[in-house]
Amino acid sequence: MKSIITESWLMASALLGLVGFASGSAALVIIGALLFGTGALARMWRRVCLERVVYSRRLVEHCLFVGERTGLTLIIENRKPLPVPWIEVRETMSRGMPVTGVRTHAGGSPGTQLLQRTAALGMHDRLEWPMELRAVRRGYFRVGPTRLRSGDLFGFFDREEETGWPVDGIVVYPHVYLLGDLGFDSARPFGEQRGGARIYEDPSRVVGVRDYQPGDPMNRIDWHATARLGRMQSRLYEPSRAQAMVIALNIPTFDYSWQGSDPVLLERGVSVAASVASWAVESGSAVGLIANGSFPDADRTIHIGAGRRPDQLNRVLEALAMVTAFTTGEMSDALEDSAHPIPAGATIVLVAAVLPAELVETLRRLRGRGHRVHVVKTSSRVWDVDPAPINVTEVAAAVEVLEAEAIAAGVMEAPEGATP
């Protein structure tokens, strides 16, 4: 509509000049020429207003814990010998990360907010807008894309375009508690750990093949080597004395999917799983993670193999930060996925608000195969099944107090959708 009105105004100024010329009125000719020239100049200014205007963004930290802050600086540069009378920067941000002391507006898509800044740029001018982001809830948050809008001095014509600067991602790790504060024995929270006296074969580490021997299970046969050598070959696995712990997060918070999800229990489960992972790394265990959810823009179950890499805890916490209420399948299937075998002799810690009967049977089978199995219950509801002889530790009451203290202190916000 604005462009139609502007075009009509330009046509009217040209017509006014023609009428003045035809009637011999010098005043009308001058007025029409001035108006038309002003419009033409404004149109030309619109074409060059964003030329050689460079936008960039500087983010101090890309990974935070709940309660931490990071600096964000928006930078705009005019690299041409012409001024920019006005320019508007519109930064799209995730709603879950408030900007300290800056007012934002609701974005055009769900879960987003718009940060707007307006300024004038002189020739070869540069402006920086420093600000601070607060991590008040765990998750994966985006900064960008960014759009610039500018135009002529009179506001007759404007131009808007996306900057092309890449979107920045910020991972906010879950809140982590000390296991002693959750009611665990701080020295041996999961009982006596197998220290390595017994040698296990680690099926995730294949070191070679040998001839098939009667009694070898079918999943040990290497069919590629069998076809190449012309006789049955079985895989050889690397022996392992290392203590491994696999943390399994069962995402559902109700017995049936149509009941939805309890945001408080979901966040509690994620934080408890993160707390167990942090303790396991500090105690020197190889740590892995299984969660029956998916990474953003993916439909595969979250699975991180047990390991001792220097960044292993970061990988686990990053995966937990991205957990949503969406599930990709049953935890019982994820625990027995042949594509991702659990290391022999590993301790399995299941964090769950609900415990289906089929999951109990899976845990019992894993226990029968030599795994130490422990369940951490995050809800205060009475389960319909008895998981005996598997050990269960209920942390609902203890973590509820810790959550209330963290929210009251402003370290974290109540989960979105939670009942106040």
RAMO-V205869 format. One record per pair of residues at least 12 apart in sequence whose C-alpha atoms are under 10 Angstrom apart, sorted by the first residue. I is the first residue (numbers start at 1). J is the second residue. Records with the same first field share a line. If there is no record, write none. Layout:
I: J + J
This chain:
2: 156 + 157 + 158
3: 156 + 157 + 158
5: 156
6: 39 + 156 + 157
7: 39 + 156 + 157
9: 35 + 36 + 39 + 156
10: 32 + 35 + 36 + 37 + 38 + 39 + 40
11: 32 + 36
12: 32 + 35 + 36
13: 28 + 29 + 31 + 32 + 33 + 34 + 35 + 36 + 37 + 39
14: 29 + 31 + 32 + 33 + 34 + 35 + 36 + 37
15: 28 + 29 + 32 + 33 + 36
16: 28 + 29 + 30 + 31 + 32 + 33 + 35 + 36
17: 29 + 30 + 31 + 32 + 33 + 34 + 35 + 36
18: 32 + 33
19: 32
20: 32
38: 154 + 156
39: 152 + 154 + 156 + 157
41: 152
42: 151 + 152 + 153 + 154 + 155 + 156 + 157 + 158
43: 151 + 152 + 156 + 157 + 158
44: 151 + 152 + 157
45: 82 + 84 + 85 + 150 + 151 + 152 + 153 + 157 + 158 + 159
46: 84 + 150 + 151 + 152 + 153 + 155 + 156 + 157 + 158 + 159 + 160
47: 150 + 151 + 152 + 157 + 158 + 159
48: 80 + 82 + 84 + 150 + 151 + 152 + 159
49: 78 + 80 + 82 + 83 + 84 + 85 + 86 + 87 + 149 + 150 + 151 + 152 + 158 + 159 + 160
50: 78 + 79 + 80 + 84 + 87 + 148 + 149 + 150 + 151 + 158 + 159 + 160 + 161 + 163
51: 78 + 79 + 80 + 82 + 84
52: 77 + 78 + 79 + 80 + 81 + 124
53: 76 + 77 + 78 + 79 + 80 + 84 + 87 + 121 + 124 + 125 + 126 + 148 + 163
54: 75 + 76 + 77 + 78 + 79 + 126 + 148 + 163 + 164 + 165
55: 74 + 75 + 76 + 77 + 78 + 89 + 126 + 127 + 146 + 147 + 148 + 162 + 163 + 164 + 165
56: 73 + 74 + 75 + 76 + 77 + 128 + 146 + 163 + 164 + 165 + 166
57: 72 + 73 + 74 + 75 + 76 + 128 + 129 + 130 + 143 + 144 + 146 + 165 + 166 + 167 + 168
58: 71 + 72 + 73 + 74 + 75 + 128 + 130 + 168
59: 71 + 72 + 73 + 74 + 130 + 131 + 132 + 133 + 143 + 168 + 169 + 170
60: 72 + 73 + 132
61: 169 + 170 + 171
62: 140 + 141 + 168 + 169 + 170 + 171 + 172
63: 135 + 140 + 169 + 170 + 171 + 172 + 173 + 314 + 318
64: 134 + 135 + 138 + 139 + 170 + 171 + 172 + 173 + 174 + 318
65: 134 + 135 + 136 + 137 + 138 + 139 + 171 + 172 + 173 + 174 + 175 + 176 + 317 + 321 + 411 + 412
66: 134 + 135 + 136 + 137 + 138 + 139 + 171 + 172 + 173 + 174 + 175 + 176 + 406 + 411 + 412 + 413
67: 134 + 135 + 136 + 137 + 138 + 172 + 173 + 174 + 175 + 406 + 407 + 409 + 410 + 411 + 412 + 413
68: 133 + 134 + 135 + 136 + 172 + 411 + 412
69: 97 + 98 + 99 + 100 + 132 + 133 + 134 + 135 + 136
70: 99 + 131 + 132 + 133 + 134 + 135 + 170
71: 99 + 130 + 131 + 132 + 133 + 134
72: 99 + 129 + 130 + 131 + 132 + 133 + 143
73: 128 + 129 + 130 + 131 + 132
74: 89 + 91 + 117 + 127 + 128 + 129 + 130 + 131
75: 89 + 126 + 127 + 128 + 129 + 130
76: 89 + 119 + 121 + 125 + 126 + 127 + 128 + 129 + 148
77: 121 + 122 + 123 + 124 + 125 + 126 + 127 + 128
78: 120 + 121 + 122 + 123 + 124 + 125 + 126 + 127
79: 121 + 122 + 123 + 124 + 125 + 126
80: 122 + 123 + 124 + 125
81: 122 + 123 + 124 + 125
82: 121 + 122 + 123 + 124 + 125
83: 120 + 121 + 122 + 123 + 124 + 125
84: 119 + 120 + 121 + 122 + 123 + 124 + 125 + 150 + 151 + 152 + 153
85: 119 + 120 + 121 + 122 + 150 + 151 + 152 + 153 + 154 + 155
86: 118 + 119 + 120 + 121 + 122 + 149 + 150 + 151 + 152 + 153 + 155
87: 117 + 118 + 119 + 120 + 121 + 148 + 149 + 150 + 151 + 152 + 158 + 159 + 160
88: 116 + 117 + 118 + 119 + 120 + 147 + 148 + 149 + 150 + 151 + 160
89: 114 + 115 + 116 + 117 + 118 + 119 + 146 + 147 + 148 + 149 + 150 + 160 + 162 + 163
90: 113 + 114 + 115 + 116 + 117 + 118 + 144 + 145 + 146 + 147 + 148 + 149 + 162
91: 104 + 107 + 113 + 114 + 115 + 116 + 117 + 143 + 144 + 145 + 146 + 147 + 148
92: 104 + 105 + 106 + 107 + 108 + 109 + 112 + 113 + 114 + 115 + 116 + 142 + 143 + 144 + 145 + 146 + 147 + 167
93: 106 + 107 + 111 + 112 + 113 + 114 + 115 + 141 + 142 + 143 + 144 + 145 + 146 + 167 + 168 + 169
94: 107 + 109 + 110 + 111 + 112 + 113 + 114 + 140 + 141 + 142 + 143 + 144 + 169 + 170
95: 107 + 110 + 111 + 112 + 113 + 114 + 141 + 142
96: 111 + 112 + 113 + 133 + 134 + 135 + 136 + 137 + 138 + 139 + 140 + 141 + 142 + 413 + 416
97: 112 + 113 + 132 + 133 + 134 + 135 + 136 + 137 + 138 + 139 + 140 + 141 + 142 + 143 + 170 + 172
98: 113 + 132 + 133 + 134 + 135 + 136
99: 115 + 131 + 132 + 133 + 134 + 135
100: 131 + 132 + 133 + 134
101: 131 + 132 + 133
102: 115 + 116 + 131 + 132 + 133
103: 115 + 116
104: 116
111: 141
112: 141 + 142 + 143
113: 143
114: 144 + 146
115: 146
116: 146 + 147 + 148
117: 129 + 148
118: 148 + 149 + 150
119: 150
120: 150
134: 172 + 411 + 412
135: 170 + 171 + 172 + 173 + 411 + 412 + 413
136: 172 + 174 + 175 + 407 + 410 + 411 + 412 + 413 + 414 + 415
137: 172 + 173 + 174 + 175 + 267 + 321 + 411 + 412 + 413 + 414 + 415 + 416
138: 170 + 171 + 172 + 173 + 174 + 175 + 267 + 270 + 271 + 317 + 318 + 320 + 321 + 322 + 323 + 412 + 413 + 415
139: 170 + 171 + 172 + 173 + 174 + 318 + 319 + 320 + 321 + 322 + 323 + 324
140: 169 + 170 + 171 + 172 + 173 + 296 + 318 + 319 + 321 + 322 + 323
141: 168 + 169 + 170 + 171 + 172 + 322
142: 167 + 168 + 169 + 170 + 171
143: 166 + 167 + 168 + 169 + 170
144: 162 + 163 + 164 + 165 + 166 + 167 + 168 + 169
145: 162 + 163 + 164 + 165 + 166 + 167 + 168
146: 161 + 162 + 163 + 164 + 165 + 166 + 167
147: 160 + 161 + 162 + 163 + 164 + 165
148: 160 + 161 + 162 + 163
149: 161 + 162
171: 317 + 318 + 319 + 321 + 322
172: 317 + 318 + 320 + 321 + 322
173: 270 + 271 + 274 + 314 + 316 + 317 + 318 + 319 + 320 + 321 + 322
174: 267 + 268 + 269 + 270 + 271 + 272 + 273 + 274 + 275 + 317 + 318 + 319 + 320 + 321 + 322 + 412
175: 267 + 268 + 270 + 271 + 272 + 274 + 275 + 317 + 321 + 403 + 406 + 411 + 412
176: 270 + 271 + 272 + 273 + 274 + 275 + 276 + 277 + 278 + 279 + 317
177: 271 + 272 + 273 + 274 + 275 + 276 + 278 + 279 + 399 + 402 + 403
178: 272 + 275 + 276 + 278 + 279
179: 272 + 275 + 276 + 278 + 279 + 395
180: 398
181: 395 + 398 + 399 + 401 + 402
182: 272 + 275 + 393 + 394 + 395 + 396 + 397 + 398 + 399 + 400 + 401 + 402
183: 393 + 394 + 395 + 396 + 397 + 398 + 399
184: 393 + 394 + 395
186: 279
187: 283
189: 276 + 279 + 374 + 393
190: 347 + 348 + 349 + 372 + 373 + 374 + 375 + 376 + 391 + 392 + 393
191: 372 + 374 + 391
192: 372
193: 243 + 244 + 245 + 285 + 346 + 347 + 372
194: 241 + 242 + 243 + 244 + 345 + 346 + 347 + 371 + 372
195: 241 + 242 + 243 + 244 + 285
196: 240 + 241 + 242 + 243 + 345
197: 241 + 242
198: 240 + 241 + 242 + 345
199: 239 + 240 + 241 + 242 + 344 + 345
200: 237 + 238 + 239 + 240 + 241 + 242 + 343 + 344 + 345 + 346
201: 236 + 237 + 238 + 239 + 240 + 241 + 343 + 344 + 345
202: 236 + 237 + 238 + 239 + 240 + 241 + 242 + 341 + 342 + 343 + 344 + 345 + 346
203: 220 + 235 + 236 + 237 + 238 + 239 + 240 + 340 + 341 + 342 + 343 + 344
204: 237 + 238 + 305 + 306 + 339 + 340 + 341 + 342 + 343 + 344
205: 235 + 236 + 237 + 238 + 239 + 240 + 343
206: 235 + 236 + 237 + 238 + 239
207: 235 + 236 + 237 + 238 + 239
208: 222 + 225 + 233 + 234 + 235 + 236 + 237 + 238
209: 221 + 222 + 225 + 226 + 232 + 233 + 234 + 235 + 236 + 237
210: 222 + 225 + 226 + 232 + 233 + 234 + 235 + 236
211: 226 + 231 + 232 + 233 + 234 + 235 + 236
212: 226 + 231 + 232 + 233 + 234 + 235
213: 232 + 233 + 234
216: 233 + 234 + 235
217: 234
218: 234
219: 234 + 235 + 338
220: 233 + 234 + 235 + 236 + 237
221: 233 + 234 + 235 + 236
222: 234 + 235 + 236
223: 235
239: 344
240: 343 + 344 + 345
241: 344 + 345
242: 284 + 285 + 286 + 307 + 308 + 343 + 345 + 346
243: 280 + 284 + 285 + 286 + 287 + 306 + 343 + 344 + 345 + 346 + 347
244: 280 + 281 + 284 + 285 + 286 + 287 + 288 + 305 + 306 + 307 + 308 + 342 + 343 + 344 + 345 + 346 + 347 + 348
245: 276 + 277 + 280 + 281 + 285 + 286 + 287 + 288 + 289 + 305 + 306 + 307 + 342 + 343 + 345 + 346 + 347 + 348 + 349 + 371 + 372 + 373
246: 276 + 277 + 280 + 285 + 286 + 287 + 288 + 289 + 290 + 303 + 304 + 305 + 306 + 307 + 335 + 342 + 343 + 346 + 347 + 348 + 349 + 350 + 373
247: 273 + 274 + 276 + 277 + 280 + 287 + 288 + 289 + 290 + 291 + 304 + 306 + 316 + 347 + 348 + 349 + 350 + 351 + 374 + 375
248: 273 + 288 + 289 + 290 + 291 + 292 + 302 + 303 + 331 + 334 + 335 + 348 + 349 + 350 + 351 + 352 + 375 + 376
249: 266 + 269 + 270 + 272 + 273 + 274 + 289 + 290 + 291 + 292 + 293 + 302 + 320 + 323 + 331 + 349 + 350 + 351 + 352 + 353 + 376
250: 266 + 269 + 270 + 273 + 290 + 291 + 292 + 293 + 327 + 329 + 330 + 331 + 332 + 334 + 350 + 351 + 352 + 353 + 354 + 355 + 359
251: 265 + 266 + 267 + 269 + 270 + 291 + 292 + 293 + 323 + 324 + 325 + 326 + 327 + 328 + 329 + 330 + 331 + 351 + 352 + 353 + 354
252: 265 + 266 + 269 + 292 + 293 + 324 + 325 + 326 + 327 + 330 + 331 + 352 + 353 + 354 + 355
253: 265 + 266 + 269 + 325 + 352 + 353 + 354 + 355 + 378 + 379
254: 353 + 354 + 355
255: 353 + 354 + 355 + 356 + 383
256: 354 + 356
257: 325 + 326 + 327
260: 325 + 326
261: 324 + 325 + 326 + 417
262: 325 + 353 + 415 + 417 + 418 + 419
263: 324 + 325 + 414 + 415 + 416 + 417 + 418 + 419
264: 379 + 400 + 403 + 414 + 415 + 416 + 417 + 418 + 419
265: 352 + 353 + 378 + 379 + 396 + 400 + 415 + 418
266: 323 + 324 + 325 + 352 + 353 + 378 + 415
267: 320 + 321 + 323 + 324 + 325 + 403 + 414 + 415 + 416
268: 351 + 352 + 353 + 378 + 379 + 395 + 396 + 399 + 400 + 403 + 415
269: 320 + 350 + 351 + 352 + 353 + 376 + 377 + 378 + 379 + 395 + 396 + 399
270: 291 + 317 + 319 + 320 + 321 + 322 + 323 + 324 + 351 + 352 + 378
271: 317 + 320 + 321 + 351 + 399
272: 351 + 352 + 376 + 377 + 378 + 395 + 399
273: 289 + 291 + 316 + 317 + 320 + 349 + 350 + 351 + 352 + 376
274: 289 + 313 + 316 + 317 + 318 + 319 + 320 + 321
275: 317
276: 349 + 351 + 376
277: 289 + 312 + 313 + 314 + 316 + 317 + 349
278: 313 + 314 + 316 + 317
279: 313
280: 313
281: 307 + 308 + 310 + 312 + 313
282: 313
284: 308
285: 306 + 307 + 308 + 346 + 347
286: 305 + 306 + 307 + 308 + 309 + 312 + 313 + 346
287: 304 + 305 + 306 + 307 + 308 + 309 + 312 + 313 + 316 + 346 + 347
288: 303 + 304 + 305 + 306 + 307 + 308 + 312 + 313 + 315 + 316 + 342 + 343 + 346 + 348
289: 302 + 303 + 304 + 305 + 306 + 315 + 316 + 317 + 319 + 320 + 348 + 349
290: 302 + 303 + 304 + 305 + 306 + 316 + 319 + 320 + 331 + 334 + 335 + 340 + 342 + 350
291: 303 + 304 + 319 + 320 + 323 + 327 + 328 + 329 + 330 + 331 + 334 + 335 + 350 + 351
292: 323 + 325 + 326 + 327 + 328 + 329 + 330 + 331 + 332 + 333 + 334 + 335
293: 319 + 320 + 322 + 323 + 324 + 325 + 326 + 327 + 328 + 329 + 330 + 331
294: 319 + 320 + 322 + 323 + 324 + 325 + 326 + 327 + 328 + 329
295: 318 + 319 + 320 + 321 + 322 + 323 + 324
296: 319 + 322 + 323 + 324
299: 326 + 327 + 328
300: 327 + 328 + 329
301: 327 + 328 + 329 + 330 + 331 + 334
302: 316 + 319 + 320 + 322 + 323 + 328 + 334
303: 316 + 319 + 334 + 335 + 340
304: 316 + 319 + 340
305: 340 + 341 + 342 + 343
306: 342 + 343 + 346
330: 356 + 358 + 359
331: 350 + 352 + 355 + 356 + 358 + 359 + 362
332: 356 + 357 + 358 + 359 + 360 + 361 + 362 + 363
333: 358 + 359 + 362
335: 348 + 359 + 362 + 363 + 366
336: 362 + 363 + 365 + 366
342: 366 + 371
343: 371
344: 369 + 370 + 371
345: 366 + 367 + 369 + 370 + 371 + 372
346: 366 + 370 + 371 + 372 + 373
347: 366 + 367 + 370 + 371 + 372 + 373 + 374
348: 363 + 366 + 367 + 371 + 372 + 373 + 374 + 375
349: 372 + 373 + 374 + 375 + 376 + 391 + 392
350: 363 + 373 + 374 + 375 + 376 + 377 + 392
351: 374 + 375 + 376 + 377 + 378 + 392 + 393 + 394
352: 375 + 376 + 377 + 378 + 379 + 394
353: 376 + 377 + 378 + 379 + 380 + 381 + 383 + 394 + 396
354: 377 + 378 + 379 + 381 + 382 + 383 + 384 + 385
355: 375 + 377 + 383 + 384 + 385 + 386 + 387
356: 383 + 384 + 385 + 387
357: 383 + 384 + 385 + 386 + 387
358: 385
359: 387
360: 375 + 385 + 386 + 387 + 388 + 390
361: 387
363: 375 + 387 + 390
364: 387 + 388 + 389 + 390
367: 389 + 390
372: 390 + 391
373: 389 + 390 + 391 + 392
374: 389 + 390 + 391 + 392 + 393
375: 387 + 390 + 391 + 392 + 393 + 394
376: 391 + 392 + 393 + 394 + 395 + 396
377: 392 + 393 + 394 + 395 + 396
378: 393 + 394 + 395 + 396 + 397 + 398 + 399 + 400
379: 394 + 395 + 396 + 397 + 399 + 400
380: 394 + 395 + 396 + 397
381: 396
